[in-house]
Amino acid sequence: NDADLKRCSTLVHQLRYSGMSHCVVTNEQAQRMPPLLGPSGGLLLFDRVLCDVPCSGDGTMRKAPDMWRRWRPEAALGLHPLQVEIAVRGLELTKV
């Protein structure tokens, strides 16, 4: 899943290239991923869900030292609620 349609298209291409099958690519806000219905009409749950949450950018500092001047802990902490929402939604969509 990706909220950006262009990145979804790239993901589909990469999945085809890798030979992976049995994958679903969707274009939604991850924290609001709608329930998907299976062939029998029941809720479709996944064996695995990979959550790529927005990052705080602090790992980029080693590659881009100029980020030290712009990076603020408050900005990184501000992403935490969204990161948790996405992770929780991923868990809700995973078979237990």
BAFI-3210 file (N, C-alpha, C; in Angstrom, 3 decimals, decimal comma, padded with zeros to 6 digits):
// residues 96
n [1|2|3|4|5|6|7|8|9|10|11|12|13|14|15|16|17|18|19|20|21|22|23|24|25|26|27|28|29|30|31|32|33|34|35|36|37|38|39|40|41|42|43|44|45|46|47|48|49|50|51|52|53|54|55|56|57|58|59|60|61|62|63|64|65|66|67|68|69|70|71|72|73|74|75|76|77|78|79|80|81|82|83|84|85|86|87|88|89|90|91|92|93|94|95|96]
n.u [000,836|000,445|000,121|000,697|000,094|001,867|004,088|002,888|002,531|005,208|005,859|004,261|005,517|008,075|007,423|006,528|008,900|010,487|009,358|007,591|004,555|001,043|000,488|-000,824|-001,435|-002,253|-003,828|-004,073|-004,585|-002,550|-003,190|-005,891|-006,690|-009,050|-011,324|-010,926|-012,781|-012,979|-013,324|-015,465|-016,936|-016,231|-014,054|-010,941|-007,855|-004,325|-001,334|001,104|002,037|003,624|004,755|005,565|006,439|006,222|009,357|011,520|013,718|016,133|018,029|019,101|021,030|023,716|024,332|023,712|024,973|024,231|021,656|021,582|021,284|018,654|017,047|014,743|013,860|011,172|009,755|010,287|009,147|006,530|005,658|005,200|002,516|001,181|002,806|002,291|-000,488|-000,490|000,985|-000,713|-002,997|-001,925|-001,490|-004,139|-004,975|-003,681|-003,448|-003,888]
n.v [-001,175|002,226|005,689|007,326|007,403|007,151|005,918|003,507|002,407|002,023|000,151|-002,050|-002,672|-003,398|-005,636|-007,419|-007,720|-008,937|-011,395|-012,107|-013,427|-013,510|-011,073|-007,974|-004,764|-001,618|001,663|003,714|005,704|004,578|004,294|004,330|002,173|000,471|-002,228|-005,310|-007,532|-011,032|-013,800|-015,277|-013,389|-012,714|-010,983|-010,173|-011,257|-010,969|-012,930|-011,747|-008,398|-005,583|-002,676|000,458|003,078|006,710|008,332|009,790|011,106|011,217|009,251|009,956|011,803|011,002|010,713|013,160|015,664|018,365|018,318|018,381|020,996|021,571|019,557|018,646|017,473|017,642|017,560|014,975|013,504|014,260|012,655|010,221|009,441|008,943|006,920|004,885|004,521|003,488|001,114|-000,263|-000,579|-002,265|-004,544|-005,186|-006,134|-008,485|-012,033|-013,982]
n.w [000,000|-000,715|-000,294|-002,367|-005,713|-007,899|-006,710|-006,050|-008,574|-009,284|-007,334|-008,103|-010,525|-009,551|-007,998|-009,972|-011,405|-009,475|-009,272|-007,333|-006,093|-005,321|-004,062|-002,874|-003,978|-002,912|-002,919|-000,625|002,385|004,851|007,619|007,518|006,106|004,292|005,157|003,468|001,468|001,232|-001,144|-000,113|001,131|003,660|006,007|004,671|005,646|006,104|005,668|006,119|006,839|005,779|007,141|006,150|007,606|007,991|008,283|010,785|009,885|011,177|010,701|008,317|008,719|008,801|006,146|005,128|006,441|006,737|007,611|010,360|011,220|010,586|011,637|014,171|017,384|018,101|015,706|014,861|016,972|016,579|014,534|015,662|016,645|014,167|013,102|014,944|014,539|011,914|012,280|014,070|012,463|010,545|012,112|012,707|010,281|009,934|009,998|012,922]
ca.u [000,000|001,100|-000,816|001,126|-000,246|003,067|004,899|002,173|002,862|006,584|005,827|003,728|006,598|009,127|006,917|006,566|010,313|011,042|008,738|006,699|003,147|000,122|000,661|-001,870|-000,959|-003,389|-003,522|-004,893|-003,879|-002,322|-003,874|-007,324|-006,839|-010,394|-011,368|-011,095|-013,593|-012,513|-014,299|-016,656|-017,618|-015,663|-012,927|-009,686|-006,697|-003,078|-000,309|002,134|001,811|004,831|004,404|006,631|005,907|007,036|010,511|011,843|014,822|017,381|019,003|019,664|022,069|025,071|024,539|023,496|025,283|023,554|020,354|021,695|020,780|017,197|016,341|014,267|013,205|009,708|009,229|010,357|008,135|005,213|005,286|004,951|001,114|000,874|003,526|001,553|-001,754|-000,205|001,373|-001,915|-003,838|-001,265|-001,777|-005,558|-005,164|-002,836|-003,977|-003,214]
ca.v [000,000|003,519|006,775|007,979|006,525|006,895|004,916|002,232|001,899|001,535|-001,065|-003,126|-003,031|-004,089|-006,961|-008,255|-007,974|-009,836|-012,698|-012,375|-013,603|-013,457|-009,781|-006,986|-003,385|-000,712|003,095|004,247|006,170|003,314|004,240|004,199|001,091|-000,105|-003,689|-005,961|-008,734|-012,193|-014,390|-015,765|-012,242|-012,426|-010,068|-010,712|-010,989|-011,286|-013,685|-010,774|-007,004|-004,780|-001,265|001,418|004,288|007,915|008,346|011,052|011,725|011,250|008,338|010,596|012,753|010,541|010,919|014,580|016,361|019,659|018,108|018,683|022,361|021,632|018,506|018,991|016,319|017,819|017,101|013,514|013,018|014,537|011,554|008,999|008,980|008,390|005,654|003,902|004,240|002,621|-000,198|-000,900|-001,003|-003,438|-005,670|-005,544|-006,806|-009,683|-013,245|-014,304]
ca.w [000,000|-000,678|-000,540|-003,599|-006,839|-008,703|-006,009|-006,197|-009,903|-009,187|-006,518|-008,945|-011,448|-008,802|-007,618|-011,183|-011,702|-008,462|-009,398|-006,197|-006,437|-004,197|-003,400|-003,108|-003,916|-002,769|-002,892|000,471|003,569|005,564|008,901|007,250|005,128|004,456|005,188|002,170|001,585|000,484|-002,066|000,601|001,725|004,975|006,053|004,158|006,487|005,413|006,395|006,486|006,476|005,941|007,343|005,875|008,234|007,756|009,187|011,440|009,185|011,945|010,114|007,134|009,114|008,480|004,719|004,829|007,696|006,851|008,270|011,794|011,473|010,383|012,352|015,506|018,024|018,115|014,415|014,874|017,922|016,008|013,635|016,428|016,607|012,849|013,003|015,760|013,843|010,773|012,811|014,635|011,368|009,974|013,003|012,557|008,994|009,917|010,644|014,200]
c.u [000,879|000,059|-000,502|000,934|000,978|003,953|004,222|002,509|004,276|006,633|005,310|004,812|007,683|008,686|006,931|007,996|010,904|010,460|007,814|005,267|002,317|000,326|-000,514|-001,233|-002,186|-002,903|-004,460|-003,993|-003,762|-003,106|-005,391|-007,601|-008,198|-010,331|-011,586|-011,868|-013,034|-013,610|-015,579|-017,423|-017,111|-014,465|-011,654|-008,546|-005,455|-002,153|000,767|001,704|003,102|004,417|005,638|006,124|006,789|008,183|010,798|012,991|016,136|018,431|019,687|020,869|023,478|025,379|024,433|023,720|024,605|022,180|020,407|021,111|019,261|016,416|015,976|013,574|011,686|009,074|009,216|009,288|006,722|004,732|004,870|003,491|000,734|001,562|002,791|000,238|-001,541|000,154|000,161|-002,825|-003,247|-001,533|-003,221|-005,813|-004,377|-003,541|-003,193|-003,191]
c.v [001,235|004,581|007,506|007,021|006,192|005,839|003,550|001,594|001,326|000,227|-002,256|-003,605|-003,838|-005,491|-007,914|-008,663|-008,994|-011,247|-013,046|-012,513|-013,511|-012,183|-008,882|-005,616|-002,485|000,724|003,758|004,906|004,948|003,212|004,100|003,105|000,424|-001,625|-004,219|-007,250|-009,826|-012,739|-014,853|-014,630|-011,895|-011,487|-010,780|-010,280|-011,522|-012,100|-012,746|-009,388|-006,257|-003,323|-000,402|002,765|005,492|007,968|009,747|011,784|011,699|010,301|008,922|011,466|012,291|010,736|012,396|015,400|017,725|019,541|018,438|020,048|022,429|020,642|018,953|017,768|016,425|017,321|015,577|012,932|013,236|013,444|010,297|008,555|008,356|007,041|004,553|003,533|003,265|001,210|-000,950|-001,392|-002,228|-004,680|-006,140|-006,334|-008,102|-010,842|-013,486|-015,801]
c.w [000,000|-000,994|-001,840|-004,781|-007,693|-008,039|-006,050|-007,537|-009,915|-008,409|-007,330|-009,906|-010,733|-008,383|-008,809|-011,495|-010,733|-008,550|-008,235|-006,690|-005,154|-003,374|-003,757|-002,973|-003,897|-002,676|-001,892|001,508|004,481|006,864|008,732|006,219|005,318|004,536|003,770|002,386|000,692|-000,398|-001,375|001,269|003,110|004,867|005,594|005,078|005,788|006,300|006,921|006,044|006,776|006,033|007,127|006,362|007,917|008,761|009,695|010,754|009,929|011,394|008,891|007,476|008,778|007,003|004,330|006,103|007,849|007,509|009,754|012,113|011,396|011,231|013,760|016,117|018,000|016,815|014,367|015,798|017,398|015,076|014,391|016,406|015,266|012,663|013,762|015,073|012,690|011,249|013,358|013,514|010,668|010,804|012,854|011,269|008,868|010,615|011,919|014,371]
res [n|d|a|d|l|k|r|c|s|t|l|v|h|q|l|r|y|s|g|m|s|h|c|v|v|t|n|e|q|a|q|r|m|p|p|l|l|g|p|s|g|g|l|l|l|f|d|r|v|l|c|d|v|p|c|s|g|d|g|t|m|r|k|a|p|d|m|w|r|r|w|r|p|e|a|a|l|g|l|h|p|l|q|v|e|i|a|v|r|g|l|e|l|t|k|v]
***
